[in-house]
């Protein structure tokens, strides 16, 4: 069975600010890393994790992106759109745009979609 991973599991694992949740989330991620359990991490979950970690916890963009890319690379993460998500993180690293704009840029680049927007940030990708 594939499980859908919620943002709070990622946050508790990376922040470690609640001991009980840290132990549980660490166990979950050990099982994901070794494919004992399989998960799909939705784009919205990754976006929310990125936002919470950079805005609320004030963790550097680079550190958050590296952590999320590491999680996404675990064997038990079976997202069908990993290439798009990795490209999204790459764009986020190199451009001063938000997650959704980076995702639109990644899909445009890798899937050949056009872009319709009034947002000038999309021109930067």
Secondary structure, DSSP 8 states (H G I E B T S, - for coil): -EEE--HHHHHHHHH--SHHHHHHHHHHHHHHHTTSSEEE--HHHHHHHHHIIIIIS---HHHHHHHHHHHHTSTTB--TTHHHHHHHHHHHHHSS--HHHHHHHHHHHHH------S-GGGGG-
